[in-house]
Amino acid sequence: MKEALLKYDFTDNGLNIGDYIQSLAAKQFLNNQDPILISREALNEYDGEQVKLIMNGWFLMNGENFPPSEKITPLLVSHHINTSVHSHFRKEEIVNFYKKNEPVGCRDYFTLEFLESLGVKCYYTGCLTLTLSEKYSSNEKNDNIYFVDPRYKKARGLADQLTRMYLLITKFNTISVIRSKYIRYNNKKSWRKTLDFYRSFSQIFEDEVLKKAIYIKHYMPANKFNNDTEIFAYGEELLRKYASAKYVVTSRIHCALPSLSLGTPTLYIDIPNDHNVSSCRLNGIKEFFHIIHTNGNKLSCDLLKNGEKFNLKSAFKNKDDFKVIRDNIKETVINFMKK
């Protein structure tokens, strides 16, 4: 049987490279490294030869395009059903699809509980990106520190506006260096965003770290790339950067999980009271990380003592309790590909 791999369609002129990183995790286990690409948003339209497809990741942006074609033999593993499509996924046709292909390996406990409520047999797997060390790990480490889409609380109210002005006056040179690397365009909005970023992260990172850091975005304009091949290549480029980094700071789970797998020290930025569409993904995932906690405008991290900050010499190790999860999911995928 031929093999397929998920690709992604974006109608708002933007794409999340994290989706492609999830597909790279699946691609490691394929026998054919030139698989048929099928859009996640058009699985119901596939009408080619019968294919095997590892269906890991977020399902689905448009629930009306589900369930998949009968010509797809799926492995439902590291599977996330978002709250945004729950009403549609309760339909009999979709419940029957899951029952036909059970047990379903769930990426998070939110998905597991939802499927169990529908009478579907399922189990927890964690995320397939925890296995990316199979192909992308590196024994060579450098001093690069990556901040990947770091989220923070925006300034609100008079007090925060005054803080912005104070920082601009007292830390102008530092803010200027960070802005040129973090935003890369020069207008009032770029200065406001940099000031808000600095106001947050200077609480737990020394200025020299924020000035030296390399800033990366996982969400970017779709027109940056000409085709899927270029997007996959960029995802691989990022994975190799993360594999050799000193450490990574991110709000993106598909930067944090790969970095964890690759043996790179990782700090995950947790935003409390986040929208349920985002937060429903995290139960069973963020427990693997050292967390940067956000409490109002205050940041803290369990690796730091009161008043302490990360500096250029700081070093720490990841938790290792993800490794059992990684090994189990790897065995599941390998067995599926052997059939």
N, C-alpha and C positions, 0 to 999 in steps of 0.2 A: 504494500500500500504506500502511496506517495505521502509526503510530509508537508505540512503547512505551518506558517508562522503568522502571528498577528501583526498587522500594521494598523495605522490610525489615520482617520480623516479629521480635518479641522476646518470648520466653516467660519470661524470668527477671526481668521487670519493669524491665529497663534497656535503654537504647538508646545506640548510638554515633553521634553526629552526623556523624562522619567518613564513615560510609557514605552518608549523604544528600548530603554535599559531593561525593562521587564521582559521584552521580547528577546533581547540579547541573552538574558538568563535562560530562557527556554531554548534558544538556538544552540547553546552549548551541548545539548543532549541529542540533537538531531543527527541522524546518520547522513543526511544530505544537507550540506551547508549552502545549497542554493534552493531553498524550499519555495513552494507556492505561497505568495503573500496574499492574505485575505484581510480585508478591513474589519476591525472589531465592530464597526457600525453597520456592516452589511453582511454579517454571517448568514442571515436568512436568504440572501440573494445568491449565494455560491451555488454554481451549477456545473462544476467541472468534475474531474475524476474523484473517486472516494479518497479522502485524505485523513490522516491523523493530525490532530491539532491540540497542543497544550493550551488550555484556556485559563491562563493565570491573569490576574489583574482586576481592574475595575470594570464591572458590568452593570450598567451600560449608560452611555450618554443619552441615547434615544431608545427607551424601552420598547417602542413599537417595532423595532427591528430584531426582536428576539421571540422565539428560540431560533437556534441555528438550523441551517439546511440539514436534511437527512444524509447528505453526502459528506458530512463532517463527522468523524469518529472522535469525540472529545475526551481529553483528560481534564476533569474539573478539579484543579488543584491550585492552591494559593488564590482562591476565588473570592472576590469581594463583590457583594451586591449592595449598591449604595441606597441610602434611604430615599434618594430622589426618584427611584423607580419602584419602590415597594408596592404601591397600589397596582401597578401593571404586572409585577411578577407574582402576584397572588392569583392570576388567571389560571384556569385549569390547564390550558395548553402548556404553559411554562412550568407549572408544578409537575406535570407529567414528564416533561423533558428531564427535569432534575431527578425524578424517581427512576426513570429509565437508565440514567447514568450514575446513580448513587453507588457507593457513598461519595459525597462531595467533600473535597478537601478545602477548608475555609481558611482564608488568609487571616481572619480576625474573628473574635468571639461574637461581635455584632452580627456578622453574616451567619455564623453557626446558629445563633439563637433564632434568627429569622427563618432559616430553612427548617430547623426543628419544629417551629410553630406551624409549618406547612406539612409536617409529617414526612419530611425528607431525611434520610439517614446521612449523617455528615460527621466530620471530624476536623480538628484544628491542625493546620499545617504550617502556619507562618508564611513568609513570603519567599518565593523562588529566588529572589535577588540575593538571599543569604548564601546561595551556592556559587556566586560569581567568581569566587576564588579558584574554581575549577580551571578557568582559562586566563583570568586577568590579574592574578596576584603577582607581586614583585618583591624580590629580596632587596632591591635597591631603594633606599629611602633618602629623601632630601629634606630641606628645611622649609619647604613650601607649606603655607597655612592657607586653606581655602575657606572663604565664607560663601556659601551657596544659598542664594535667595533668603537671606536672614530676615525674618519678620520681626517687627517691633511695634510698639504702641505709638501712634502718631500724636503729635503735640495738640493739645486741646486746652482752650481757656487762656486767660491772661497770664497765669503763672508760667505755663509752658512757653508762651510766646516770649516772655521776659528771659527765660532760660536760654532760648534760642539766641536772643540778642547777646546775652552774656557770653555764651560759648563762641559766637562769631567774633566777638571782640578779643576775648582772652585766648582763644585757641585757633585763630585764623589760619596760621600756617599748617597746623595739623589737619584742620577741616579741609583745607584746600587740597592737600595731598590725597586724602581719602576720597574726596569728591571726584578727582580726576581719574581714580581707579574704579570707584564704586558705581558712578553714574555715567561718566564718559560723555556727557553733554553739559553745556554751560548756560543755564538760565536760572531764574529765581526758584523754580520748582526743584531743580537739582540741588540747590543749596539747602532748601527746606528739608528735603528728604535726607541729605547727608547729616544735617544738624540733628534730626530726630534719631537717625541711626547712631550717631556718636553719643547723643544724650543717653541712649539705652546701653550700648555695649561698652562704653568707657567705664561703666560701673564695675565690670568684671574682666576687662582686657586692658593691658597697658597700651598707651598711645603707640608705642613702637610696633606692637602686634597689628594694630588696626592700619597703620601706615604701610607695613610690609605685606599685609595679606593680599591674596589674589581673590578677586570677586567674580563670581560666575553666576549666570542665570540658567535655570532649567526651562523656564518658560520664555519663549522668544517668537518673533514673527515667522510665520510659515514660509514667507518668501525669501528667507535667508538661505533656503535649500532648494535645489532643483528637482530632487527626487528622493525616494526612500533610501536608496543606497547611500546618499550623502548624509542623511539623518542618522542611519545606523553607524556610519563611520565616525560621526561626531560623538555619538554615545560611547563608542569604543575609546575614542580619544580622551573623553572625560574619565572613564573608568581607569585608564592607565595613569592619568594624573592623580586620581584619588589613591590609587594603589601605592604610589611612591611618596605621598604627602607626609608631612610631620603630624598634622591632624586636620580635621574637617569640622566646620561649624555650619549647621544647616537647619532650615525648617522643612526641607523636602525629605520625605521618607525614602524616596528612591535615589537619594544621594546618601542618606544616613545608613540604610540597610546594606547597600553595596560596599560602602566604606568599612562597615563593621565586618563584612565577609572578607574583605581584602586585607584585614589586619591593621587598618589605619585607625588610630584613636579618633573617636567621633563624639561630638557634642550635639545633641538634638534640642532645638529651641521649641519649647512647649508654650502654646498660647491658650490660656484657660478661657472657657466660655466661647470657644470658637464655634462657628456655624456647624450644625449637625451634619451637613453634607461632608464636611472635612473631618470632624472629630469622630464620627462613627467608624472610621477606618483604623483607629489607633489602638483599640483595646486588644491586646495580644501582640502588639508591635513595639510600642514605645517603652515597654518594660525592659527591653534589651539594652537601652542606651543610658549613658550619663546625660542627665537632663539639665538644661538651662531653664529655670522656672521664671515665669513672668507673673508678678503680683502687682497689679496696677502699673505704675511706671518703674517698679523695682525689679531688678534681675538678681538671681542668685543661682548657685550651682553647688551640688553636694560635694564636689571635689575641692571646694575652696573654703578656707576658714574666714571668719568675719574680717572684712577689710582687705582680704587677699585678692590678687588679680592674676590672671594668666599673663605670663611674660614670654619673651622669645626663648627662654630656656625651659619653660614648663614642659613636663612630660607626664603622661598618664597612660593607663592601660584600659582597654575595653572590658566590660563584663564578658564572660564566656559561656553563659547559660544558653545562648542561641545555638550552640554547636550540635546538641542533640536534635533540635528541630531541623537544622540544616541537613544532618545525615539522614534523617527519616524522609524528608521530602526528596532528597537526591535519589534514594532507593526507589521511591514511588515512581518518579519520572523515568528512571532507567528501566524499570520493569515494564512500564507502558510502552516504551520505544522498542523493547525486545519482542513484543507480541506480533 
